[in-house]
Amino acid sequence: MGTMPVGRLLVNMSTPMMLSMMTQALYNIVDSVFVAMINEDALTAVSLAFPLQMLMVAFGVGTGVGVSALVSRYLGAREFERANAIATEGVRLMVLTYVFFSIFIYGISGPFFQFQTEDETILSYSLTYMRIIAALSIGMFNQVMLEKLLQATGKTALSMITQIVGAVINMIMDPILIFGYFCFPKMGIAGAAIATIFGQIVGGMLAIYFNLAKNGEIKISLKKYSPNMENIKHIYEIGVPSIIMQAIGSVMTFGFNKILMAFSSTATAVFGVYFKLQSFVFMPIFGLNNGMMPIVAYNFGAKKPSRIMRTFKLSTIAALVMMAVGTVLFWTIPDKLLMLFSASENMLSIGVPALRIISIHFMLAGFSIVCSSFFQALGHGFLSMINSIIRQLGVLLPAAYILSRIGGLSAVWWAFPIAELFAVTMCAFFLRRVYRENIIPLKKIAEG
């Protein structure tokens, strides 16, 4: 982490994560493809449930980000006992987070969906799907936390394996449980939820094995390392901004669904399909960032500013290239992408222009995403949080609402490029500040 050439290290660290993230994205698409085969109402229901799923993932990933960043930093500073204590605290927090959300989501899901739709079929589908996901979400929380520990020590290939295995099992089980193949009962949308849970549990169990058998840099011991409020505080100083950023995404999706449902449930289904499709473009960037963050955090602890900036520059270039490819795909074959989800003529008429307009912001988003992860790795998660709040709640949702009133459904999608322009401007300003506060002092130390 501190000596290998940065380009090769970034490739070694990021490639497994990018592959695993692309597998996750493929799973997201395949999962919705099978749900769409039930009917469009089922696809709309999964779209309405997405904000609650995002909320759970936000807390799981955000906590994992805080743990991973601190573990990498302490390992870089050769403070091994502190790294072990943080890793152990992360496991405890993972269990507590699951218990809370399994109860909380189950309780609020009824009013949550009733607020969005009065359609009894969509409401029934939504409740069935989300309550199964919430009650058995231990696999997701476990998998996320333990994958972050593998990433913190540079074992991204093992993290990749856990994600790929979980996603592949999910994709295999989806048609079997939804349509009732191989002596299994036909379970419909409940089968889609159970297949998701089953894949997460298997991936989580594999992550447990890898951490116990292969991750020798970290020693997790619930007996040796007692709960420590100071450690928890440090975890969430880094993790809370990440949690808020992703939770804001949940709020944004909820609000956007509400705006679209005023037009039609098909518009909401299009928005849900967009999120599945864009994950295939964005997930590799997130995989790149998962490889970048431990490198930046480790070299920040080791006081090596040139490696930090080299990592950032290479990550930015890679992100822009990947986002350019995504933009081309969304502009050239939007109809073919939508037909993967059994799109009706109505869905195509709404979805084709929507995908083209939204994809305008992809390259801008690539830069913003890399900057956000860079800020978090250096302990400036607050800046990432502010950026996300302003982008999604301060600009995107208000713009979408105003455009819906002025120009109708076809104008709503322009809110995405508008919001991203604000985000890029803020990122450039914050990047200058972080460079002055963190990188320049390290350069002076290295030179003196």
N, C-alpha and C positions, 0 to 999 in steps of 0.2 A: 504493500500500500504506500510505502514511503520511498521506495527505490526503483521499482519497475518504470520504464518509460510510460509517460502518462497516456499516450494514445493507445498503446497495447493494453495497459491496465484498464482503461475505460472500456475497451472492446471486451476484454475478459470478464469484467464485472457486469457490463450492461447487456451483452448478447444473450446470456441465459435468461436474464430478467425480461428482455424484450420478447424472446421466444415464448416465455411462459405467459406474459401479458397478452401476446397475440393469440395464444391458445385460449386464455380467458375471454378475450374478445370474440373469438370464434364460438366459444360456448354460449356467450350472451346472444349471439345471432341465431345459432342453432336452436337454443331454448325458445326464443320468440317465434322462430319459424314453425316449430311444432305446436306452440300455443295458438298461432294464427290458423293452423289447420283445424282447430276446434271450431272457431268462428271469430269474427271481428270483435264481438263483445268481450271475448276472453282476452284478446290482445289489448283492448282498451283497459280492461281490469288490471292487467299486469302493469300497464303504463301508469295507472292511478296508484298502484302499490309501490311503484319505484321510489318515491320520496321517502317512504318509511324504511325501505331497504337501505337507501343511501344514508339515512340517519344512523342506522346501526353500524354500517361500514365506516361512517365518519368517526365514531367513537373508537372502533376497533383499530382502524388505521392510524388515527391521530395519536392514540396512546402508544402504538407500536413505533411511530415515527420518533416520539420523544425518547423511548427506550433505546431504539437503534442508534440515534444520533449521540446519546450520552455514552453508550457502550463503545462505539467507535472512537469517540473523543478520549475516553479514559484509557482505552487500549493504546491509542497513539501516544498518550502521555505516560504509558507504562504503569498506570494505576490499576492493577488487575483486581484488587479486592473491591474497589469501587465499581468496576465494571460488572463483577459478579453480583454485587448487591443490587444494582440497577436491573440486571436481567431477572433476578429472582422477584423483585418488586413488580416487574412487568407481568410475570405469570400470575401473581395474586390479583393484580388489577384486571387482567383478562377474565378471570372467573367472576369477579364482582360485577364487571360490565355486562356479562352474559345474564346473570341473575336479574339485574335491574331491567334490562331490555326485554327479556322474555315475559316479564310481568307488565311492564309499561306499554309495550306495543300491542300486546293482546288486549289490554284494557281500552286503549284509545282508538283502535282500528275501526270500531263501529261508527262512532261520531265522525271520525276523519273521512270515511268514504261517503257517509250520508251527506256531508257538507258539499261533496263534489258532484254527486249524481243522485237522481231519483229513480233511475232505471233499476228495477229489481234484479234483473239478470246480471248486469254488470256489478251491482252491489254484492250479490251472492258470490260471484266469482272472486271479487276482490277480498272479501272477508275470509273465504276458504283458503285462498293462496297465502295471504299475509299472516294469518294466525298460525299456520303450520311453519312458515319460515321463522317467525319470532320464537315459538315454543322450542324449536330444536336448533337454535342458532349457535349453540356451543361450538359446533364444528367450525363455523366461520370465524368466531372470535379466537379460537385456539389456533387455527391455521394462520391467521393474519399475524398474531403476536410471534409465533415461533418462526415464521418465515422472516420476520424482521430481525430476529436474533441471528439467523443464518446470514442474512445480508450484512449485518453489522460487522461480521468477521470475514467478509469477502467470499463466503460460500454461496454465491448466487446460483451456481449450477444445481446445488441441492435444493435451494428454494424453488428453482425452476421445475424440478422433478415433482415436488409436492403439488405445485399448481397445475402442472400438466396432467398428472394422474387424477387429481380431483375433477378437473374439467372434462377429461375424456370419459370418466365414469359417469359423470352427469349427462353428457351427450348420449351415451349408450343407454342409460336408464330412462331418459326422457320419453322416447317413443314406446318403450316397453310398458311404462307405468301410465302414460297418458292414454294409449290406445288398447292396452291389455294384451300384449303379446306374451308367448311362452308361459301360458297358464296363469299369468298375473291378471288380476281384475282390471277392467277398464276404469281408470280413476279420473280422467279428464284433467282439469286444472290442478286438482289436489295431487295428481301424479307428477305434474311439473314441479310443484313445490317440494315433494318428497325426494325427487331425483336430485334437486339442487342441494338439499340437506345431506343426502347420502354421499354425494361427491365431496362436500365440504368436510364431513366427518372422516372419510378415508384420507383426504389430503392432510387433515389435522393430525391424524394418527401417524402418518408417515413423517410429518414435521417433528413430532415428539421423538420418534426413533432417531432421526438425523441429528437432533440436538443432543441427545444422550450419547450416541455412539460416534458421531463424526465432528462435533463442534467442541474440540478440546480447549479452545481459548476461553470458553465461558463455563463456569461451574455454578449451576443452579442448585441451591440448597435452602429449602424452606425452614429447616432447623437452624442452620448457621446464621442466616440473614433474616433477622426479625423485621416486621413492618417498620418503616422509617419515614416519618412525615417529611423530612428534609429531602429524601430521595424522590418521594412522590411529588413534592413541590417542583423539583428540578425537571422531572419527567413532563409535567404538565405545563411548565413554562415554555417548553418547546412544543409539546403535543397539543395544547389547547388551541393555538392559532390554526393548526392543521385540522383539528376537530371542527372548529368554527367555520373554516373555509369549506369543508365538505358538507357540514350541516347547512350552511348557507345555500349550497347547491341543492339540498333537499327542499329548502324553503322556496328557492327559485323555481324548481320543477313543479312543486305544488301550485305556486302562483301562476305559472305558465299554463299548467293543465286547466286551472280554473278559467283563465282567459279563453283558452281554446274550446272548452266545453260549452261556452256561450254560443259558439258557432256550430259545432257538431262533435259527436263522439269520434267520428272519423278523423277530424283534425287532431284530436288528442292521441289517437292511434298513430298518426303520422309522426307526431312529436316523439312518441315512445320508440317507433322504428328508427327515427333519426338517432336517438341516443344509443341504440344498439349498433347501428352502422358506424357512427362516429367513434365508437369505442375501438373499432378495428384500426382507426387512424391515430387516436390519442393514446391507446394502451402502449404501443411501442415507445412513445415519448415518456410515459410514466415508468416504463421499464428502464429506459435510459437514465431517468432521474434517480431511480432506486440504485443504479450502479454508481451514479455520480455522487450522491450524498455521502456515503461512507468514505469515499476518497477525499472529498472536501473536508469533512469533519475530522478525519484522521490527520490530514496534513495541516489542518488548523491547529490541532493539538500538538503536532510535531513542529509547528512554526516554519512551514515551508510555503511561502506565498507564491512562488513561481509555479509550483505544481497546482496550487489552488486555481490560479487564473487560467492556466493551460487547460485544466479540466473543464472549467466554465466555457471557455471559447470553443473547444471541440464539441461539447454538448450542445451548444447553441447552433453551431453549423449543422450538426446531425439532425437536430429537431426541425430546423427550417427545411431541410431536404425532404424529410419524411412528410411534413405537412404539405409541401408542394405536391407530392405524389397524391396525397389524399384529396387535395383540391381538384386535381385533374380528374380523378375517378368520379367525384361527385358531380362534376360538370359534364362529363362525357357519357356516363351510363347511369343516370339517376333512376330511369325507368326499370332497368334490369335489376338494380339493387332493391327497389321496392317490390318487384315481382317475387323476390325470395320469400316475401311474407304474404303471399297470396293476395296481392293488392287488387282491390276492385277498381273500376274506372274512376269512381269518385276519389278514392285514395290516390290514384295516380295523378289526377288533375290537381289535387292539393299538394302532393308530395314532391313532384318533379321540380316545380319552381322553388319550393321550400328548401330542398337539399342544395340547389345551386346557390341560392342567396346566402344561406347560412355558411356554406363552405368558404365564402369570401374571407372569413375571419381566421381560417385555420393557421396560416403562417404567423399572423400576429399572436395567436394563442400559443403557438410553439415557443416563441420567445418569452412570453409571460410565464409559462409553466416552468421553463428552465430557471428563470429568475426567482420564482417563488421557492423552488427547492433549494436553490443556492442560498437564499436568505435564511431558510430554516436550518440548513447545515451549519451556518455560521452563528446560529443562536438568535437570529432576527425574525423569528416566526411571526412576530407582531406585524411586521411590514407586509408579509404575505397575506395575513388576515385582513388588514386594512384594504389592501388591493382587491381582495376577493369580495369584501362587503360592498365596496363602492361599485365594483363592476356589476355584480349580480343583483344587489338590492337597490343601489343608488342610481343605476343607469339602466340595466337590462330590463327589469320588470316594469319600471315606469315608462320606458320607451315602448315596450311591447303593448302596454295598456293604451298609451296615447295613440300609437300607430293603429291599433285595432279600432279605435273610435274614429280616426281620421280616414284611414285607407282600407279598413276591413281586414279580412284574414290574410290576403296576399301581402299586406304591408307589415304584418306582425314580425315576420322572419328577419326583417332588416334590423331589428333590435340587437341581434348578435354582433354584426360588424360594428355597429355604433358603440356598443359596450366595450368591445375589444380595443378600439382606438383609445378610449380612456385608460384602459388597463395598461397598454404598452407605454403610454406617456408616464403613468405613475411608476411603472417598473424602471424606466430609464432614470427617473429622478432618484428613486430608492437605491438603485445600483450605484450611482455616484456617491451617495451617502455611505453605503456599506464599504465601498472601496476606500474611502477616506478614513473611516473609523477602524477598519479591521486589517485591510491588506497593506496600506502604507506603513502603519506601525510595525508590522511583521517584516516588511522590506528593510526598514531601518535597523531592526534587530539583526537580520541576516547579513546586512552590509557592515554592521559595526561590531 
